[in-house]
């Protein structure tokens, strides 16, 4: 069984006062295996943000199911959604979402504090992660005292400390400079190599080229996908670029391979 199974997802929004219906997602189907690193790409308005919100249990589909490790969380009660997210999902956002009044350490501890964990367990979880991410010497600092790249590494640590089944990343490199982007992508690849499942929504070909598979969303559907295979980052980057060129044209079927080898 796949770790994540997305089947027949449709999302329809109604405009204010019950006016015209907008179909954000039509019929989305895909699976994610444990340990995969999957990127989702698409133009603005393609439905990828709506899809991410559904995968994050922040929104519910109009139709279809989302099953994570055997649990159908597309039907989860609103009262249970926050606990489900905390126990199963890790989140990395473009804008970091760190609290300036908390130290880096306390920001990372926050989801475990909310889960009622004791300090000893929190500390034991934190130190290996902080060491891997290169922020062990920053833990007593505050977000306004560190760089954007360091903030994002702290955000990754906060996501990983809960031992999530899936790490969901929403444009994680969008607020970073070139050097910080390269460092973050290296760290995400390192975490994936250690077994962490990652699902990332991104506009960045550079970010997507580090994934093992790329799903392309167009007009509310999964239009195409690419597998890295044995391709280098540079080769995969070029294949993704070629695919996006086709998707932005008038073709209905990409004339490029589904696997970059």
Wavefront OBJ file of the C-alpha trace (Angstrom):
o trace
v 0.000 0.000 0.000
v 1.250 3.492 -0.863
v 1.891 5.912 1.989
v -0.382 8.533 0.394
v -3.261 7.752 -1.971
v -5.135 10.613 -3.622
v -8.189 9.393 -5.537
v -10.746 11.311 -7.578
v -10.198 14.630 -5.806
v -12.539 17.377 -6.932
v -12.894 20.791 -5.329
v -15.639 23.238 -6.239
v -15.897 26.695 -4.709
v -18.994 28.835 -4.944
v -18.592 32.563 -5.284
v -20.106 34.888 -2.722
v -23.881 34.727 -2.273
v -24.031 31.320 -3.991
v -23.137 32.578 -7.440
v -21.063 30.883 -10.113
v -19.239 27.676 -9.133
v -15.467 27.518 -9.684
v -13.931 24.088 -10.188
v -10.433 24.367 -8.711
v -9.672 20.636 -8.956
v -11.365 18.273 -11.412
v -10.132 14.715 -10.973
v -6.782 14.444 -9.222
v -5.275 10.995 -8.795
v -1.777 10.034 -7.665
v 0.087 8.066 -5.022
v 3.242 8.730 -3.035
v 5.388 5.886 -1.775
v 7.156 5.940 1.581
v 10.540 7.621 1.179
v 9.669 9.412 -2.074
v 10.537 13.036 -2.816
v 7.784 14.475 -5.019
v 7.483 18.005 -6.383
v 4.210 19.498 -7.646
v 4.426 22.231 -10.268
v 1.903 24.309 -12.207
v 1.047 27.819 -13.238
v -0.802 30.180 -10.906
v -4.446 29.143 -10.854
v -3.678 25.556 -11.850
v -5.006 24.178 -8.551
v -1.761 23.216 -6.825
v -2.338 25.444 -3.787
v -5.865 24.071 -3.384
v -4.445 20.560 -3.615
v -1.800 21.325 -0.987
v -4.449 22.690 1.380
v -6.425 19.454 1.005
v -3.309 17.332 1.571
v -2.558 19.418 4.664
v -6.072 18.787 6.048
v -6.693 22.539 5.913
v -9.525 22.106 3.419
v -11.863 19.294 2.418
v -12.468 18.022 -1.106
v -15.904 18.246 -2.670
v -15.421 14.679 -3.875
v -12.728 12.034 -3.585
v -10.492 10.654 -0.868
v -7.051 11.266 0.596
v -5.663 8.295 2.478
v -2.472 8.593 4.526
v -1.046 5.317 5.764
v -4.517 3.760 5.740
v -6.306 6.759 7.311
v -8.917 8.599 5.243
v -8.282 12.129 6.433
v -10.369 13.803 3.740
v -13.314 12.978 6.026
v -11.673 13.915 9.307
v -13.709 16.020 11.734
v -12.691 19.655 12.017
v -12.238 19.214 15.763
v -9.660 16.485 15.126
v -7.848 18.138 12.203
v -5.259 20.087 14.222
v -4.223 17.009 16.180
v -4.043 14.954 13.003
v -1.803 17.538 11.323
v 0.482 17.780 14.351
v 0.848 14.006 14.681
v 1.282 13.109 11.006
v 2.405 16.074 8.923
v 5.337 18.473 8.977
v 5.101 21.892 7.305
v 7.682 24.193 5.759
v 6.393 27.526 4.450
v 7.848 30.198 2.185
v 7.679 32.846 4.931
v 9.109 30.608 7.707
v 6.222 31.329 10.174
v 8.549 31.623 13.162
v 7.516 33.584 16.257
v 9.888 36.503 16.900
v 9.162 36.432 20.644
v 10.378 32.821 20.863
v 13.977 31.670 20.547
v 14.884 29.396 17.649
v 14.899 26.506 20.123
v 11.434 27.311 21.454
v 10.050 27.752 17.935
v 11.259 24.260 17.085
v 9.864 22.828 20.310
v 6.416 24.379 19.807
v 4.606 21.427 18.139
v 5.953 19.065 20.804
v 4.881 21.431 23.577
v 1.381 21.440 22.089
v 1.516 17.637 22.040
v 2.353 17.558 25.746
v 5.886 16.138 25.441
v 8.339 16.616 28.298
v 11.514 18.667 28.016
v 13.875 15.681 28.130
v 12.213 14.044 25.132
v 12.070 17.339 23.233
v 15.764 17.989 23.833
v 16.720 14.445 22.787
v 14.787 14.872 19.546
v 16.137 18.345 18.827
v 19.894 17.921 19.102
v 20.439 15.376 16.281
v 18.204 17.430 13.953
v 19.875 20.724 14.871
v 23.274 19.164 14.239
v 22.263 17.800 10.816
v 20.771 21.141 9.788
v 23.717 23.171 11.062
v 21.776 25.287 13.572
v 22.978 23.857 16.900
v 24.825 27.095 17.679
v 21.762 29.238 16.855
v 19.224 27.696 19.213
v 19.329 30.490 21.813
v 19.053 33.247 19.217
v 15.782 34.807 18.054
v 14.479 34.752 14.473
v 15.262 38.452 13.942
v 18.924 37.723 14.797
v 19.539 35.141 12.056
v 19.524 35.067 8.254
v 16.685 33.924 6.015
v 18.439 30.667 5.252
v 18.946 29.994 8.949
v 15.283 30.772 9.638
v 14.242 28.255 6.991
v 16.517 25.605 8.463
v 14.882 26.247 11.830
v 11.485 25.858 10.167
v 12.612 22.539 8.665
v 13.765 21.415 12.126
v 10.365 22.361 13.570
v 8.697 20.256 10.863
v 10.986 17.260 11.362
v 10.939 17.148 15.155
v 7.436 15.642 15.169
v 8.697 12.707 13.044
v 6.061 13.342 10.369
v 4.887 10.719 7.930
v 5.106 13.366 5.204
v 6.949 16.674 5.112
v 4.841 19.190 3.136
v 6.816 22.115 1.747
v 5.085 25.134 0.202
v 7.523 27.160 -1.959
v 10.288 26.569 0.636
v 12.945 28.435 -1.390
v 10.736 31.362 -2.403
v 12.144 33.824 0.162
v 15.782 32.676 -0.018
v 18.792 33.922 -1.924
v 20.757 31.648 -4.250
v 23.236 30.400 -1.653
v 20.559 29.703 0.989
v 18.407 27.972 -1.648
v 21.222 25.598 -2.570
v 21.872 24.822 1.085
v 18.211 24.163 1.859
v 17.772 21.908 -1.168
v 20.869 19.964 -0.164
v 19.472 19.501 3.338
v 16.050 18.379 2.063
v 17.734 15.842 -0.227
v 19.782 14.642 2.736
v 16.650 14.169 4.848
v 14.978 12.314 1.987
v 18.025 10.057 1.622
v 17.539 9.229 5.308
v 13.994 8.045 4.594
v 11.854 11.169 5.042
v 8.955 11.389 2.587
v 8.689 14.889 1.089
v 5.942 16.514 -0.988
v 6.851 19.981 -2.222
v 4.804 22.560 -4.115
v 7.058 24.922 -6.039
v 7.349 27.276 -9.002
v 11.108 26.761 -8.994
v 12.575 24.393 -11.570
v 15.753 24.462 -9.526
v 13.916 23.183 -6.445
v 11.908 20.606 -8.403
v 15.071 19.231 -10.020
v 16.133 17.853 -6.630
v 12.992 15.697 -6.357
v 12.710 12.131 -7.554
v 9.411 12.779 -9.337
v 7.576 15.856 -10.563
v 3.795 16.101 -10.981
v 2.494 18.826 -13.279
v -0.925 20.293 -12.481
v -2.852 22.007 -15.265
v -6.483 23.127 -15.205
v -7.158 21.265 -11.987
v -5.748 17.892 -13.040
v -2.461 15.997 -12.939
v -1.519 16.553 -16.562
v 1.856 14.857 -16.690
v 4.628 13.487 -14.498
v 8.370 12.975 -14.758
v 10.606 10.502 -12.967
v 14.232 11.383 -12.361
v 15.585 7.905 -12.928
v 19.375 8.128 -12.956
v 19.458 11.691 -14.268
v 21.651 14.325 -12.654
v 20.105 17.485 -11.225
v 21.220 19.396 -14.325
v 19.701 16.863 -16.708
v 16.469 16.694 -14.741
v 16.370 20.516 -14.620
v 16.440 20.640 -18.414
v 13.756 17.973 -18.779
v 11.476 19.827 -16.348
v 12.068 23.066 -18.265
v 11.155 21.363 -21.553
v 7.977 19.978 -19.996
v 6.907 23.385 -18.698
v 7.446 24.859 -22.150
v 5.027 22.310 -23.604
v 2.492 22.790 -20.824
v 2.462 26.543 -21.357
v 1.804 26.031 -25.070
v -1.254 24.652 -26.794
v -0.322 20.981 -26.774
v -2.587 18.546 -25.000
v 0.079 15.867 -24.591
v 3.735 16.598 -23.809
v 6.029 15.290 -26.557
v 8.799 14.476 -24.098
v 9.668 11.379 -22.099
v 8.067 10.665 -18.736
v 11.450 9.582 -17.364
v 14.679 11.554 -17.465
v 17.501 9.051 -17.879
l 1 2 3 4 5 6 7 8 9 10 11 12 13 14 15 16 17 18 19 20 21 22 23 24 25 26 27 28 29 30 31 32 33 34 35 36 37 38 39 40 41 42 43 44 45 46 47 48 49 50 51 52 53 54 55 56 57 58 59 60 61 62 63 64 65 66 67 68 69 70 71 72 73 74 75 76 77 78 79 80 81 82 83 84 85 86 87 88 89 90 91 92 93 94 95 96 97 98 99 100 101 102 103 104 105 106 107 108 109 110 111 112 113 114 115 116 117 118 119 120 121 122 123 124 125 126 127 128 129 130 131 132 133 134 135 136 137 138 139 140 141 142 143 144 145 146 147 148 149 150 151 152 153 154 155 156 157 158 159 160 161 162 163 164 165 166 167 168 169 170 171 172 173 174 175 176 177 178 179 180 181 182 183 184 185 186 187 188 189 190 191 192 193 194 195 196 197 198 199 200 201 202 203 204 205 206 207 208 209 210 211 212 213 214 215 216 217 218 219 220 221 222 223 224 225 226 227 228 229 230 231 232 233 234 235 236 237 238 239 240 241 242 243 244 245 246 247 248 249 250 251 252 253 254 255 256 257 258 259 260 261
